[in-house]
Amino acid sequence: MKKIQDTDKKPILLFQPTSVITAIVPLQPQEEKIISERERFITQVERINQMAGELEAAILELKAIANTLNTQKPYPFLIKQLCKNICQYFAVRVPWVKRKSNESFILTTRKVDLFRAEREAALLAQQLRQQTKKRLASQRHRKNKNGAEADTKRFLKKVLVNKS
């Protein structure tokens, strides 16, 4: 301790900070998640297939936009080219990774069906037309049946009235 004289001549005791000695913490390996090469491979497969799905959605959106432009009034750039369709379509494929039964993989391509929506809409329209035809036919049948019964009752009433 050190004594310091104050102006009042009273000694003041100050404690000098004692140096705190801390031990060096030994380096320990960080607990990182160690990803195996197989896990990285599976992650990459999933990423490729996800991107293929996104690419397919973008292609279908491009087609929808083109269809919208085709149905609107002709734009100046379309008139110059004298074409009805702003976009032509050929077979389109996107990369795809398939998993085989023996846990191996195949990097291949998958076809993008650009006209599936149109086919599904046409099929639905056909089914609805058939249902409507059946419904109308059954209504006509009921109407005819009810009409025939009413005609029979009227006829019988006339016969009974005429006999009396």
Secondary structure, 3 states (H helix, E strand, C coil): CEEEECCCCCEEEECCCCCCCCCCCCCCCCCCCCCCHHHHHHHHHHHHHHHHHHHHHHHHHHHHHHHHHHHCCCCHHHHHHCCCCCCCCCCEEEEEEEECCCCCEEEEEEEECCCHHHHHHHHHHHHHHHHHHHHHHHHHHHHHHHHHHHHHHHHHHHHHHHHC
